[in-house]
């Protein structure tokens, strides 16, 4: 039996494997978003789930929250932007293209 604590794939899935997480990152790769913009873009997500996922991603240093305008605005950190290649590969694979 493998020890998943040292497996990079297991660690990645622990961080990104939650329902909606990858789609939140996908949207933030296009630029910063307010909570309501993310909620509108992610049809079917509950406000509670969105808030939970955003908090988890912030805790994992993948996104940052800026409240300077009075309304939180979410954006990717450098670590979050490093996921661009992974999401591109997933997009191509999902479209049936050879990777």
N, C-alpha and C positions, 0 to 999 in steps of 0.2 A: 504494500500500500504506500502511495506517495505522500510525502509531507507537503501539503498545500501552502504552508506558511512561507516557504522559500521559492515557490513557483511564481514567476512573473505574470503568467496568464491568470492564475488564481487571484493574485493581488489586483490585477486590472479589473477582472470581473467583479470582485468585491466592491470596487469603487464605482464602476460604470454599469454594473449589471442590473440595477434597479429599474423597474418599469418607468419609462419616460426620461430617464437620465440622459441617454444618448441624444434624444430628440431635443432636449433643452440645450445641450451643448451645440447641436447642429444649428439651432436658431441663434445662439449667441456667437457662433462663428461668423454670422452675417453682420454683427455689430451689437452694441449695447441695447438692452430692452428693459422696459418697465414690466412689473408683475402682470399688469392687465394685458400688455402686448403678448407676453408669453402665454398667458391663459387663453387668449383669443386664438393664437396660432396652434396651440396643442388641443385640438378639439377632443373633448371627452375627459380631460384631466380635471380633477376636483381642485378647488383652491387649497384645500388642506394638503393634498398630495404634492402640489406644486411648491407650496411653502416648505414642506418637509424635504423635498429633493433639493431645492435651492440652499437650504441650510446645510444639508449633507455636502453638497458641492463646495460651499464656502468653507466648511470645516476641512475639506480635503485640499484646499488651496487651488481649486480649479476655476472658481469664479470669485469675483469680488462684488460687494454691494456698496454703492455710493449713495448717501442720503443728503447730499448737499442741496438738492433742489426741493427737499421736503418729501419727495416721493422716491422711494428706492429705485435705483437703476442698476441693473446687473450687467456685468461684462466678464469676459474671460481673462484670467491671469496668463502669464507667460506659460505656465504649466498647462493651462486649459487650451491655449493655442497650439501646444505641441500635439494635441489630439487630432489636428486637422488631417494629417496623413492617414490615420486609422479610419476616420470617418469617410474620407475619400475612397479608400479601399473598400469599405463596407458598401458605399453607394454603388460603386462599379460592380461589385459582386452581386448586389441585389438587383441590378439592372441586367444581369446576365452576361456582362462583359468579362472577358478574360482579364485576369489581374497579372 
